[in-house]
Amino acid sequence: MEAILDLLQAIQLNMLEVAIACLFIFGIGYLFGSKKVRKLTQEVYGLQKDVLDLNEELLYGGSDTPVIGLNHDSIKSAKLAK
């Protein structure tokens, strides 16, 4: 610890100035990080909703299944072709 204090005194900085600078840099990083986390969280929730919607459509059926691009007519014709 003495080496660090000696180094700071050699470049004429005191601990108060260094602490203020560190808090400022930490604050900026925290703001950017929280903004990015918020954006990624919204993206994950959107993807989760899409997956739940697709699962619901597969379980309960629908007029079309856009997940795999098949409809009921093409399934029937594929069964007849075999």
C-alpha positions in Angstrom: 0.0 0.0 0.0 2.9 2.3 0.7 4.2 1.8 -2.8 0.9 3.0 -4.2 0.8 6.0 -2.0 4.4 6.9 -2.9 3.6 6.6 -6.6 0.5 8.8 -6.2 2.6 11.4 -4.3 5.3 11.2 -7.0 2.8 12.3 -9.7 1.3 14.8 -7.3 -2.1 13.2 -6.8 -3.8 12.7 -3.5 -6.2 9.9 -2.6 -9.2 12.2 -2.7 -8.6 13.1 -6.4 -8.0 9.5 -7.3 -11.2 8.4 -5.5 -13.3 11.0 -7.2 -11.9 10.0 -10.6 -12.5 6.3 -9.9 -16.1 7.0 -8.8 -16.7 9.1 -12.0 -15.4 6.3 -14.2 -17.3 3.7 -12.3 -20.5 5.7 -12.6 -20.2 6.1 -16.4 -19.5 2.4 -16.8 -22.5 1.5 -14.6 -24.8 3.7 -16.7 -23.6 2.2 -20.0 -23.8 -1.3 -18.5 -27.3 -0.9 -17.1 -28.5 0.5 -20.4 -27.1 -2.5 -22.3 -28.6 -5.0 -19.8 -32.0 -3.4 -20.1 -31.9 -3.7 -23.9 -30.7 -7.3 -23.7 -33.4 -8.2 -21.1 -36.1 -6.8 -23.4 -34.7 -8.8 -26.3 -34.7 -12.0 -24.2 -38.3 -11.4 -23.1 -39.3 -10.8 -26.7 -37.7 -14.1 -27.8 -39.2 -15.9 -24.9 -42.7 -14.7 -25.9 -42.1 -15.8 -29.5 -41.1 -19.3 -28.3 -44.2 -19.5 -26.1 -46.4 -18.4 -28.9 -44.9 -21.0 -31.2 -45.2 -23.7 -28.6 -48.9 -22.8 -28.1 -49.5 -22.9 -31.8 -47.9 -26.3 -32.1 -49.8 -27.7 -29.1 -53.3 -26.3 -29.9 -53.0 -26.1 -33.6 -53.9 -23.4 -36.0 -54.8 -22.8 -39.6 -51.1 -22.7 -40.5 -47.9 -23.6 -38.8 -45.4 -20.9 -40.0 -42.7 -22.5 -37.9 -42.0 -25.3 -40.3 -43.8 -23.9 -43.3 -46.3 -26.7 -43.6 -50.1 -26.6 -43.8 -52.6 -29.4 -43.4 -53.1 -29.9 -47.1 -49.4 -30.5 -47.8 -49.3 -33.1 -45.0 -52.3 -35.0 -46.4 -50.8 -35.0 -49.9 -47.5 -36.2 -48.5 -49.3 -39.1 -46.8 -51.0 -40.0 -50.0 -47.8 -40.0 -52.0 -46.3 -42.6 -49.8 
